[in-house]
Amino acid sequence: MAVASISTGDWATLGPAASEIRRIVFIDEQNVPQEEEWDGLDPECQHFLAMLDGQPVGTARLLPDAHIGRVAVLADARGSGIGVLLMKAAIEAARHAGHSQVALSAQVHALAFYEQLGFVAHGEAFLDAGIPHREMTLSLA
């Protein structure tokens, strides 16, 4: 049985593994321009790195304003529950920091994934890096 774990830390610690996952998922697979992926916000975020059988397979970040972003799981690990583990870790970190809600910009194809975690979509779809997204929030109250 596969053993999964989530580490949390700063960009200096988790950045090398997290950036490789994000490069593969966002830049290579989804054709997100590098200048949009590397937005300069990583040093101020709390980062999460998912490991499966000792290999880095997923990542997410929590911005200081309780916005969760850059949620990415490598193709071979999708459907294994890694995304849920990453999200639960980020949500718990926001709760621990005293935030009353978390927010994210979800790719439209992933709305159901976030809805199963309790997120609610708001507003119309918009394009981010050429990909349709919707804003979502989750109350932590």
ABEGO torsion letter per residue (X at the ends): XBBBBBBBEBAAAAAAAAAAAAAAAAAAAAGBBAAAABAGAAAABBBBBBBBGGBBABBBBBBAAGBBBGBBBBAAABGAGAAAAAAAAAAAAAAAAGBABBBBBBBAAAAAAAAAAGBBBBEBBBBBGGBBBBBBBBBAX
